């Protein structure tokens, strides 16, 4: 374990490491860049070139160094990434790695160093078989070598303690402030050709973790209210999902990537989350801030996040998800109660300042 890094309140030299990201992890790291550099700390971001192109860390006050952290293990590339990370972190006070792959490589790079290693795990591995075994091995490395492990859900914290992590704490990963909707719900409904039909919104990457096959099973109904399920997002399963929707004539519309999520939220009767696992999903935070009812799988960090502001159902249970949708659509008082609870919960969520302050506390060792 390393010694304290912020003695006397002096500016720290901080390396933020991440792997491939096109969404929440990259946005979180950019937010930390702005907050940490704005407080006078020297920040370096180490990660794949594509993350800098997507999130613009250099424009947020950080220096960017390309480190080829791929989403799957690759021995030759990983050796190069470890060597690069070791050079980047040579004079750092703390390395804060985001995601399991970046964290494991950072742990190996700092094996002979006194530099403090803080890790934020944003997701739990959902793969099985050989790949699942590899990720379990990476968890052991991170648990044994990180000074502090920050986790987005209690179950992930227990998992890391079981792996041997000695210092585990909750992560603070807030969604950016929700911008106001730019169109009325009526305009959005017109674009979707929804008429008077209830709209059930899902915002998700079209990938296995999101449990979208369960969502399609639930969408098949039957329903008295003739709801329209709309899914915003892109990903590797898009072609398969679209083929099934067309083949079975499901009341589901794939919208692709959207930049108008606040507009969609205001037009939706509820947000539906069918994921196999989630930590602190940004879309759930956005739905809470927007005061929308939520129907979600009771997985990961979702139950703690939503409290009494959602109908929670078992993961991968299409019948339970369908029943939740039916209950909400048939009971206007229930929908109103969930909306009010959602707005209250959203108003109490931590913001960006709290996230930066939490990170700084994690960077400093007691004494």
N, C-alpha and C positions, 0 to 999 in steps of 0.2 A: 504494500500500500504506500502511496505517496504522501508527502507532507502537505500542509496547507499552502494554498496558492494565492491567497488574496490578502496577505498580511499588510496591515497599514492602509488598506483600501486602495492600493496602487492599481493602475490599469493592468488587466490580464491579457495574455496572448492566448487566444482561444481558437482551436481548430474545430470546425463543424464538418463532420463527415457523413456522407449519404451515398446510397447506391442509386440504381435506376428509379426514377420517380416521375410521374406525370400528374400527380395530384396532391393529396393532403400532406405527405411528408415533405415534399419540396416547398409547398407554401409555408409550412411550419418553420422550416429552416430559414427561409427568407425573412419571415417575421422576426426570428431570433437575431438574424444579421442586423436588421434595422434597430432593434431594441438594444442590442449589446454594443454596436458601434456608436449608437447615439449616446450611450453612457460612457464613452471614452475608451472602450476596450478595443484591442486589435483583433480583428476577426479574419480568419482564412477559411474558405469553404473548399473542401476536397471531395471531388466526386466526378461522375461521368460528364463529358463535355455537353451532352444533350440537356443535362439539368441546368447548366448555366444558360443555355440558349432558351430554355423554357421559362426559367424563373428570374434570371437577371440578378444574381447575387452581387455582382460587382456594382450594380446600381443601387444596392441596399447598404453600401458601406463596407463590403468585404472584398478581400482579394481572393480570386478564384484560382485554384490549381487543379488541373485535370488529373484524376486518378481513376483508372478503369475498373470500377466496381460493378460487376455484372450481376444479374439477378439469380444466376445459378453458378455453382462452383465450377471453376475452370483452372486446373493446376497452373498452367503457364502464366495466364493472365493474373491469377491471384498472387503468384510470387512477385510479379512486377508491381502489383498494387501495394503489397506489403512493403516492398522496398521504397516505393514512392511515399507512402504514408509515413514511414520511419523518417525520411528526410524532411517532409513537411512539418512533422511534429517535433523535430529535434530541439527547438527552442520554445516550444509551447508550454504554458502552465497547465492547460487542460485540453483534452480531446473529448468532444461530445459527439458520439457516433449515433446515427439514427437508422434503425432497421437492423435486423439480425446479421445480414451479410456484411454490411459496413462495420458493424460492431465486432464481429469475429476477426475480420482482417485488421482492425485497429488493435484488438487485444494481442494478436500475434506480432504486430509491428512494435508494440510497446512492451513486449515481454521482458526486456532488459532495461527498461526505462523507469524513472521515478515520476514521469508525467502522469497526472491524474486522468483516469478514464471514466467518463460518465456515458452511459448508454441509455437511449430511449428506444424501447421496443413498441412499435406502433401496431404490430400485427402478430398473431400467433400462426405458426405454420399449419396449413391445412392439408398438406400432401401426405400420403401414406407410402408404404413400400420402401424402396431403396432411397428415394429422395427424402422421404420423411425421416429416415434414419440419419441421413447426412445432416439435415437441419437440426435434429436432436443433438448430434455431436457438436454443432456450432453453438447451440444453447449451453452445453457444458463448458465450452471454452469461455464464452462470455460470462457465465455465472461465476466461474472461478477466478477470472482475471479483472473484471470491472470493479472499480471502487464503489460505484453506485449504479443500480439498475432502476430506471424509471419505467413504469408500465402503465398502459392505458386501461387496464381492467384488473379486477381482483384475482380472477382465475389465472391470468398470465403471471401475476405476481407470485401466486402459489406454485406455479409451474417452475419459475426461476428459483424460488427458494428450494424446491425439491432437487434442482440441479446443483445446488450448493451456493447460491448467491447469498452473501451476508448482509448486504444493505440494499433493500428494495423499498421503493417509495412510489406513490402515485405520480404519474406524469400530468402536466397541465398542457393540453393541446387544444386551444380554443379555435373555433372557426373565425375567419375574418368577420368584421361587422357586416351585417346583412344590409345591402343597399336597398333603397326603396324600389318597389315595382315601377316600371316605366309604362306599363299598359294596364288597363282595367281588366278584371276577371272576364267581363263580357267579350273584350277584344280577344283574349286568349282562347276562350271557348269558341269564338267564331273561327279562329285559325284552325283549331282542332276539329271543327265541325261536330262539336259535342252536343249541341242543342241543349236540352234540359237534363241530359244524362249526368249522373254523378261521375266525377273524375277522381280516380285513384292514381296518385303519382308515385313513381319510383325513380330515384336518381342514383345510378350505379354504373360502375364499369361492368361491361358484359363479359363477366368471367365467372369461373366456377364458385369462388368464394361467396358470391352474391346470391346463390340459391335461386336463380331465376327460373329454373325448371319447376320449382315448387310454386312460384308466382304464377306461371302459366297454368299449372294444374288447378290452382285456386281460381284463376280467371275464367276457367271453363264453366263455372257455375253449377247449377242454374241460380239466377237471381231474379227477384221480383222487380228490382229497380233498373235493370239493364245498364250497369255501370260500364264506363270506359276506362281501361287500364292504360296508362301512358308511361313509357320508360324512357328517360333521358340519359344518354350515355353511349359510348362506343366501346368496342373491345372484341376479343377473339371469337366470342360466341355469337356475334351478330348474325352471320349467315345461317347458322343452325336455328337460332331462335326465330328468325324471319320465316324460314321454311316451315317450321312447325305452326307458327301463327297463321300462315296462308293455308296450310294443309288442313288444319282443324277449324279454320274460320273463327279464331278466338277474338274476343273483344279487346285486343291489345294493339297499341300503336307504338312502334319504335321511332323515337324522335332523333336519334343520333346525339352527338355532342351539342349542348345548349349553353349559351351565355346568358340566358334569361331565367335562371332558376327562381329568383324572387317573384317574377311574373307567374311562373307555373305554380309556385306554392300558393299564391293568393287565389288562383283559380281552382285549386284542387280542394276536394272535400276531405281528403286525408292523404298523408304520406304513408306508403307501405314499404316496409323493409323486410325482405325475405332471406337475409344473409345466413350463411352457416356460422359465421363468426364476425364480430366487429369489435373494435376498441372504443374509441370516442368519435364515431363517424361525424364528419362535418355537416352532412346533409341533415342529420337528426338535430344537431345544434341549430342549424338554420331554420328547420321546421318549428322548433321550440320558440325561437325568437320571433318567428312569423305568427305564432299562436295557432298552429294547425294541429288538428287531431292526428295521432300517430297509431298505426297498427304495426307491430314489429316483433320479430323473433327475439325471444328472451335469451340472448347470447352475449358473451363477453361483457363489455362495459355498458351495454344499452340499458339494462334494468336500473342500474344506479344512476345513470344520466337522466332518464325520463321520469323516474318516480311514479307519481299517479297520473302522469300526463299521456299515458298510452295504454292501448290494449296489447298485452304481451301474450304471445303464443309460442308453443314449442317450435324449434327449428326443424325444417324439412317435413313439416306436417301440413300438407295442403288443405286437409279438411278443417283443421283448426284455424288456418289463415282465412279460409272461405267463410267460416262461421263468424270470425271477427269482423270481416267486411260486412256481412249480413247484419250483425248486431248494430254496427255503427250507422249503416244506412237506414235501418228501420227505426232508430231511436234518436230523434232530434235532441232530446234532453241530454242523452249521453254524449252526443257529438259536441254540444255546447259546453258541457262540463269539461270534456277533454281539451277543448280549445282554450278555455279559461285557465286550466291547470298548465297547459303548454306555455301560455304567455307568461304566467308567473315563474315557471321553471326557467324559461328563456331569459327572463330579466335577471335571474340570479347566477347565470353561467359566468365563469371567469373570463376575463378579456386578455388582450395581448400584454398589457403591463403586468398582470399577475403571472403570465407565463414566463416572461423574461426574469422577473424577480425570483420565481421558483427555480429557474435554471441557474441563476447566480448562487442561490443557496446550495444547490447540488454541487456546484463547482468548488465550494470551500469546505475543507475538512474541519471537524471540531478541533478547537485549540489552535 
